[in-house]
């Protein structure tokens, strides 16, 4: 199977080229800048064909990790492998990594075709006889004076067709929309058929609606090509909706690695619970804990959880969507349900949902409810009863 032979798409004629995927393994990676550690013993094991996201707040080290993998930063210590090859001493242009930058880094004086073909021209320059290089330089200056080889031209046009930019081949990149420019940058990286595709915050410059569209486009392309992809983002929604697995980083360390569902339902720390989605995080004291049941005291109230713990003090994690606002006449207590009484401080209409902030004793609980047309939104000051199943009370 060739790199661009994709089901449901026009086949790409890459004779003699086979699909090459590369795993990425990072072991005990550290990086210091002027004696300050930016990365602390980073360990990653990214499988062939996997879409892997590095997620975390600004300054957590995710971009530095990617730059070390790409070869733009030299690690202070540790080892980086692409496939079976240690690449620490290999320059960036020989690591078979395609890079899509946050700013796209397109040449505004070149049209779309020349931008995508640029890396192929550079590759030819390095491999060609000195006398042949002149025609390549002329082609890069003005392709009307020196034609592209047919194989190269076909290759560029085929990848442009795949990213749906074939009609814009002769247009300057400065005349394109943000989403189109992003696809040009993606095509330029893919045309080299890299083992690993690296993407550094590629959607941050787009508006919200276009970001949603481009998420789908990037994920489709990655799935079609089965190319190993490392995606850096600070947006948890991007990471959760696109990646097979996510590494959450903080202060230069990897805090937790898992699938999106694992990170959301089984966060390893309050930081993960708060960063990945929205959580109510309440300090509690464990009264009793045995198999399938723990009793925890929060602000003088005892609640039940099906999670067992050997800690005396815990953080109680409750997701907003797991809290139900009881209607009038609903029984106030059940054996496996925790009941809270409170007062609505704020109501926020979000279109498909309504978010309530409810004051319960000395704590504020965030409650998300599905909104149906015609349903009344509870007003601020309304007294309510909240219910949460003990199965939905996580103890960390």
C-alpha positions as CSV (number, residue, x, y, z in Angstrom):
1,X,0.0,0.0,0.0
2,X,1.4,3.4,-1.0
3,X,1.2,6.4,1.2
4,X,-1.6,8.1,-0.7
5,X,-3.7,5.0,-1.5
6,X,-6.8,5.8,0.5
7,X,-10.2,4.3,0.5
8,X,-12.9,6.5,-0.9
9,X,-10.3,8.8,-2.4
10,X,-8.5,9.0,-5.8
11,X,-5.4,6.8,-5.6
12,X,-2.1,8.6,-5.7
13,X,0.6,7.2,-8.0
14,X,3.7,6.8,-5.7
15,X,5.3,3.9,-7.6
16,X,7.9,2.1,-5.5
17,X,7.0,3.9,-2.3
18,X,5.6,1.9,0.5
19,X,3.7,3.2,3.6
20,X,6.3,4.0,6.2
21,X,5.2,4.6,9.8
22,X,7.4,5.3,12.7
23,X,6.9,4.7,16.4
24,X,8.4,7.3,18.8
25,X,10.0,6.5,22.1
26,X,11.2,9.1,24.5
27,X,13.1,7.9,27.6
28,X,14.1,10.0,30.6
29,X,14.2,13.2,28.5
30,X,15.4,16.3,30.3
31,X,16.1,19.8,28.9
32,X,17.7,22.7,30.7
33,X,17.8,26.3,29.7
34,X,20.4,28.4,31.5
35,X,20.5,25.9,34.4
36,X,16.7,25.8,34.7
37,X,15.0,22.5,34.0
38,X,12.2,22.8,31.4
39,X,11.6,19.1,31.1
40,X,11.9,16.5,33.9
41,X,12.4,12.8,32.9
42,X,9.8,12.7,30.1
43,X,8.9,9.1,29.1
44,X,6.6,8.5,26.1
45,X,5.9,5.4,24.0
46,X,4.0,6.4,20.9
47,X,2.9,3.5,18.7
48,X,3.0,3.4,14.9
49,X,0.0,5.1,13.3
50,X,-1.2,6.6,16.6
51,X,-2.6,10.1,17.0
52,X,-1.0,11.2,20.3
53,X,-1.6,14.6,21.9
54,X,0.6,16.6,24.3
55,X,-1.8,18.6,26.4
56,X,-1.2,21.2,29.1
57,X,-1.2,24.9,30.0
58,X,1.3,27.4,28.6
59,X,4.8,26.8,29.8
60,X,4.3,23.2,30.7
61,X,7.0,21.9,28.3
62,X,4.8,20.4,25.6
63,X,6.3,22.4,22.7
64,X,9.9,21.9,24.1
65,X,9.2,18.1,24.1
66,X,8.1,18.3,20.4
67,X,11.1,20.4,19.4
68,X,13.4,17.8,21.0
69,X,11.7,15.1,19.0
70,X,11.9,17.2,15.8
71,X,15.6,18.0,16.4
72,X,15.2,21.7,16.9
73,X,16.3,21.4,20.5
74,X,19.1,19.2,21.8
75,X,18.2,17.3,25.0
76,X,20.3,17.8,28.1
77,X,19.9,14.1,28.7
78,X,17.7,11.2,27.7
79,X,17.1,9.3,24.5
80,X,14.7,9.7,21.6
81,X,14.0,6.9,19.1
82,X,12.0,7.1,15.9
83,X,11.4,3.5,14.9
84,X,14.4,1.6,16.0
85,X,16.8,4.5,15.4
86,X,18.2,6.7,18.1
87,X,18.0,10.2,16.6
88,X,19.6,12.4,19.3
89,X,22.6,13.2,17.1
90,X,20.7,13.2,13.8
91,X,19.9,16.7,12.3
92,X,16.2,17.7,11.9
93,X,16.2,17.3,8.1
94,X,17.2,13.7,8.3
95,X,14.7,12.5,11.0
96,X,11.8,12.0,8.6
97,X,9.5,14.3,10.6
98,X,7.0,16.5,9.0
99,X,6.3,19.7,10.9
100,X,3.2,22.0,10.9
101,X,3.9,25.1,12.9
102,X,1.5,27.3,14.8
103,X,2.2,30.2,12.4
104,X,2.2,27.9,9.4
105,X,5.5,29.5,8.2
106,X,4.3,29.8,4.5
107,X,6.1,31.9,1.9
108,X,3.8,34.8,1.1
109,X,5.6,35.5,-2.3
110,X,5.0,31.9,-3.5
111,X,1.8,30.4,-4.7
112,X,0.2,27.3,-3.1
113,X,1.9,24.9,-5.5
114,X,5.4,26.3,-4.9
115,X,4.9,26.3,-1.1
116,X,4.0,22.6,-1.1
117,X,6.8,21.8,-3.6
118,X,9.4,23.7,-1.6
119,X,10.7,20.9,0.5
120,X,10.9,18.6,-2.6
121,X,13.0,21.3,-4.3
122,X,15.3,21.5,-1.3
123,X,15.7,17.7,-1.3
124,X,16.6,17.7,-5.0
125,X,19.1,20.4,-4.5
126,X,21.0,18.4,-1.9
127,X,21.0,15.2,-4.1
128,X,21.6,16.8,-7.5
129,X,24.7,17.3,-9.5
130,X,26.0,21.0,-9.3
131,X,25.2,21.7,-12.9
132,X,21.6,20.5,-12.4
133,X,21.1,22.7,-9.4
134,X,20.9,25.8,-11.6
135,X,17.7,24.7,-13.1
136,X,16.2,24.0,-9.7
137,X,17.2,27.4,-8.4
138,X,15.6,28.9,-11.5
139,X,12.4,26.9,-10.9
140,X,12.2,28.1,-7.3
141,X,12.6,31.6,-8.6
142,X,10.1,31.3,-11.4
143,X,8.6,28.0,-12.4
144,X,7.7,29.4,-15.9
145,X,11.4,29.5,-16.7
146,X,12.2,25.9,-15.6
147,X,9.5,23.2,-15.5
148,X,9.0,20.8,-12.6
149,X,9.8,17.1,-13.4
150,X,6.5,15.3,-14.2
151,X,6.7,13.0,-11.2
152,X,7.2,15.9,-8.8
153,X,4.4,18.0,-10.4
154,X,2.0,15.0,-10.2
155,X,2.9,14.4,-6.6
156,X,2.2,18.0,-5.5
157,X,-1.0,18.2,-7.4
158,X,-2.2,14.9,-6.0
159,X,-1.6,16.0,-2.4
160,X,-3.3,19.3,-3.1
161,X,-6.3,17.4,-4.5
162,X,-6.4,15.3,-1.3
163,X,-6.5,18.4,0.9
164,X,-9.0,20.0,-1.5
165,X,-6.8,22.8,-2.6
166,X,-6.1,21.7,-6.2
167,X,-8.2,24.7,-7.5
168,X,-6.0,27.1,-5.5
169,X,-2.6,25.8,-6.8
170,X,-1.7,29.1,-8.5
171,X,-3.0,31.4,-5.8
172,X,-0.7,33.3,-3.4
173,X,-1.0,32.0,0.2
174,X,-1.6,35.5,1.4
175,X,-4.9,35.4,-0.6
176,X,-6.2,32.3,1.3
177,X,-8.3,32.0,4.4
178,X,-6.9,30.8,7.6
179,X,-8.2,27.3,7.2
180,X,-6.9,27.1,3.6
181,X,-3.4,28.2,4.8
182,X,-3.5,25.5,7.5
183,X,-4.2,22.9,4.8
184,X,-1.3,24.2,2.7
185,X,1.0,23.8,5.7
186,X,-0.3,20.3,6.2
187,X,0.1,19.4,2.5
188,X,3.7,20.7,2.6
189,X,4.5,18.4,5.5
190,X,2.7,15.3,4.0
191,X,4.2,15.6,0.5
192,X,7.6,14.4,1.9
193,X,5.9,11.3,3.3
194,X,7.4,11.6,6.8
195,X,7.4,8.7,9.3
196,X,6.1,11.1,12.0
197,X,3.9,14.2,11.6
198,X,4.4,16.9,14.3
199,X,1.8,19.6,14.8
200,X,2.4,22.5,17.2
201,X,-0.9,24.3,18.1
202,X,-2.0,24.3,14.4
203,X,-5.5,25.5,15.1
204,X,-4.9,28.3,17.6
205,X,-5.1,31.0,14.9
206,X,-8.5,29.9,13.7
207,X,-12.0,31.0,14.8
208,X,-14.1,28.5,16.8
209,X,-16.3,27.2,14.0
210,X,-13.3,26.7,11.7
211,X,-11.3,24.9,14.4
212,X,-14.1,22.3,14.7
213,X,-14.0,21.8,10.9
214,X,-10.3,21.5,10.8
215,X,-10.3,19.0,13.7
216,X,-12.4,16.7,11.5
217,X,-10.2,17.3,8.5
218,X,-6.9,16.6,10.3
219,X,-8.3,13.5,12.0
220,X,-9.6,12.1,8.7
221,X,-6.3,12.6,7.0
222,X,-4.4,11.0,9.9
223,X,-6.7,8.0,9.8
224,X,-6.5,7.7,6.1
225,X,-2.7,7.8,5.9
226,X,-2.2,6.0,9.2
227,X,0.6,8.3,9.9
228,X,2.0,8.6,13.4
229,X,1.0,12.1,14.6
230,X,2.0,14.1,17.7
231,X,-0.3,17.0,18.3
232,X,0.6,19.8,20.8
233,X,-2.3,21.8,22.2
234,X,-3.5,23.7,25.3
235,X,-7.1,23.1,24.3
236,X,-8.4,20.0,26.1
237,X,-11.4,19.8,23.8
238,X,-9.1,19.5,20.8
239,X,-7.0,16.8,22.4
240,X,-10.0,14.8,23.7
241,X,-11.9,14.9,20.4
242,X,-8.9,14.0,18.1
243,X,-6.3,11.9,19.9
244,X,-6.1,8.2,20.5
245,X,-4.1,8.9,23.7
246,X,-3.2,12.1,25.5
247,X,-0.3,13.0,27.8
248,X,-1.2,15.7,30.2
249,X,1.8,17.9,31.2
250,X,2.5,20.3,34.0
251,X,5.7,22.1,35.0
252,X,7.8,20.1,32.6
253,X,6.5,16.7,33.7
254,X,4.0,14.2,32.3
255,X,1.3,13.9,35.0
256,X,-0.9,11.2,33.3
257,X,-1.1,9.3,30.0
258,X,-4.3,7.7,28.9
259,X,-7.2,7.6,26.4
260,X,-9.6,10.6,26.5
261,X,-12.2,8.5,28.4
262,X,-9.6,7.3,30.9
263,X,-8.4,10.8,31.6
264,X,-12.0,12.1,32.0
265,X,-13.4,9.3,34.1
266,X,-10.3,8.3,36.1
267,X,-8.1,11.4,36.6
268,X,-5.0,10.7,38.6
269,X,-5.0,14.0,40.4
270,X,-7.1,17.1,41.1
271,X,-5.1,18.9,38.4
272,X,-6.1,16.4,35.8
273,X,-9.8,16.5,36.9
274,X,-9.8,20.3,36.7
275,X,-7.9,20.6,33.5
276,X,-9.6,17.9,31.5
277,X,-13.2,19.0,31.5
278,X,-14.9,20.7,34.4
279,X,-15.1,19.2,37.9
280,X,-16.3,20.0,41.4
281,X,-13.3,19.4,43.6
282,X,-14.1,19.3,47.4
283,X,-11.7,18.4,50.2
284,X,-13.1,15.6,52.4
285,X,-12.2,13.4,55.4
286,X,-12.7,9.7,55.1
287,X,-14.9,8.2,57.9
288,X,-15.0,4.6,56.7
289,X,-13.7,2.8,53.6
290,X,-14.3,-0.8,52.6
291,X,-14.9,-2.8,49.4
292,X,-17.3,-0.8,47.1
293,X,-18.2,1.8,49.7
294,X,-16.5,4.8,51.4
295,X,-18.1,7.4,53.6
296,X,-16.6,10.8,53.4
297,X,-17.4,14.0,55.4
298,X,-17.6,17.3,53.5
299,X,-18.4,20.5,55.3
300,X,-20.2,18.5,58.0
301,X,-22.2,16.4,55.6
302,X,-21.4,12.7,55.0
303,X,-21.6,11.3,51.4
304,X,-21.1,7.9,50.0
305,X,-18.8,6.7,47.2
306,X,-18.3,3.3,45.6
307,X,-14.5,4.0,45.4
308,X,-12.3,2.5,48.1
309,X,-9.4,4.4,49.5
310,X,-6.7,4.0,52.1
311,X,-6.3,7.8,52.6
312,X,-7.6,9.7,55.6
313,X,-8.0,12.9,53.6
314,X,-9.1,13.0,50.0
315,X,-10.3,15.2,47.2
316,X,-13.9,14.4,46.2
317,X,-14.4,14.8,42.4
318,X,-17.9,15.2,41.0
319,X,-18.5,16.1,37.3
320,X,-21.2,18.7,36.7
321,X,-23.2,16.5,34.4
322,X,-23.4,13.8,37.0
323,X,-25.5,15.9,39.3
324,X,-29.3,15.9,39.0
325,X,-31.6,18.7,40.1
326,X,-34.6,17.0,41.7
327,X,-38.0,18.0,40.7
328,X,-40.7,18.7,43.4
329,X,-42.1,15.5,44.9
330,X,-39.0,13.4,44.2
331,X,-38.0,11.3,47.3
332,X,-35.3,13.1,49.2
333,X,-33.2,10.1,50.0
334,X,-32.2,6.8,48.5
335,X,-29.5,4.3,49.6
336,X,-27.1,4.8,46.7
337,X,-27.8,8.5,46.1
338,X,-26.3,11.5,47.9
339,X,-28.7,14.4,48.4
340,X,-27.6,18.0,48.7
341,X,-29.8,21.0,49.5
342,X,-28.7,24.4,48.1
343,X,-29.6,27.6,46.5
344,X,-28.9,28.7,42.9
345,X,-26.4,31.5,42.7
346,X,-26.2,31.8,39.0
347,X,-27.8,30.4,35.8
348,X,-26.0,30.4,32.5
349,X,-27.7,29.4,29.3
350,X,-25.3,27.6,26.9
351,X,-27.6,26.7,24.1
352,X,-27.8,22.9,24.4
353,X,-27.3,23.0,28.2
354,X,-27.8,25.2,31.2
355,X,-25.1,25.6,33.8
356,X,-26.1,26.3,37.4
357,X,-23.8,27.4,40.2
358,X,-25.5,26.1,43.4
359,X,-24.4,27.2,46.9
360,X,-24.4,24.1,49.2
361,X,-23.4,25.0,52.7
362,X,-20.0,26.7,52.2
363,X,-19.3,25.2,48.8
364,X,-20.4,26.0,45.3
365,X,-21.3,23.1,43.0
366,X,-21.4,23.5,39.2
367,X,-24.4,21.6,37.7
368,X,-24.9,21.0,34.0
369,X,-28.3,20.1,32.8
370,X,-29.6,19.4,29.2
371,X,-31.8,22.2,27.9
372,X,-35.0,21.4,26.1
373,X,-37.0,24.1,24.2
374,X,-39.7,25.5,26.4
375,X,-38.2,24.2,29.6
376,X,-38.0,26.9,32.3
377,X,-34.5,27.9,33.4
378,X,-34.4,28.1,37.2
379,X,-33.9,31.6,38.5
380,X,-31.2,32.8,40.8
381,X,-32.2,32.4,44.5
382,X,-34.3,29.2,43.8
383,X,-33.8,26.6,46.5
384,X,-33.1,23.1,45.0
385,X,-32.2,19.6,45.9
386,X,-29.3,18.0,44.1
387,X,-28.7,14.2,43.7
388,X,-25.6,12.4,42.7
389,X,-25.1,8.6,42.6
390,X,-22.4,7.2,44.8
391,X,-20.9,5.6,41.7
392,X,-20.2,9.1,40.3
393,X,-18.3,10.3,43.4
394,X,-14.6,9.8,42.7
395,X,-12.0,9.9,45.5
396,X,-8.4,11.0,44.8
